[in-house]
Amino acid sequence: MEIVVLLMYIVLFLLALILSFFSVKYFITMWKFKNRKKDGSENDDFKRFD
């Protein structure tokens, strides 16, 4: 019975790890988007937002 609980903890930990990784990636992208130059020289990175 303890092995099931252990596996559940491992799966939840991995899920949290993956979610936090994608959150950090999204935060960095949005931070770059907010601070981009206004002349449009960096727009290649942000085609999906425009």
C-alpha positions as CSV (number, residue, x, y, z in Angstrom):
1,M,0.0,0.0,0.0
2,E,2.9,2.4,0.7
3,I,4.3,1.9,-2.8
4,V,1.1,3.4,-4.3
5,V,1.3,6.5,-2.1
6,L,5.0,6.9,-3.0
7,L,4.2,6.6,-6.7
8,M,1.4,9.2,-6.3
9,Y,3.9,11.6,-4.6
10,I,6.4,11.1,-7.3
11,V,3.8,11.7,-10.1
12,L,2.5,14.9,-8.3
13,F,6.1,16.1,-7.8
14,L,6.9,15.7,-11.5
15,L,3.7,17.4,-12.5
16,A,4.5,20.4,-10.3
17,L,8.0,20.5,-11.7
18,I,6.8,20.6,-15.3
19,L,4.2,23.2,-14.5
20,S,6.6,25.5,-12.8
21,F,9.1,25.1,-15.7
22,F,6.5,26.2,-18.2
23,S,5.4,29.1,-15.9
24,V,8.9,30.4,-15.7
25,K,9.3,30.1,-19.5
26,Y,6.1,32.0,-20.1
27,F,7.1,34.6,-17.5
28,I,10.4,35.2,-19.3
29,T,8.7,35.4,-22.7
30,M,6.1,37.9,-21.4
31,W,8.8,40.0,-19.7
32,K,10.8,40.2,-23.0
33,F,7.6,41.1,-24.8
34,K,6.8,43.9,-22.3
35,N,10.3,45.3,-22.6
36,R,10.8,45.0,-26.4
37,K,11.8,47.9,-28.6
38,K,9.0,49.9,-30.0
39,D,10.4,50.2,-33.5
40,G,9.4,46.6,-34.3
41,S,13.0,45.2,-34.7
42,E,12.3,42.3,-32.4
43,N,8.9,41.3,-33.7
44,D,10.1,38.0,-35.1
45,D,10.1,36.5,-31.6
46,F,6.5,37.6,-31.0
47,K,4.5,36.9,-34.1
48,R,1.9,34.9,-32.2
49,F,1.2,37.9,-29.9
50,D,0.7,40.5,-32.6
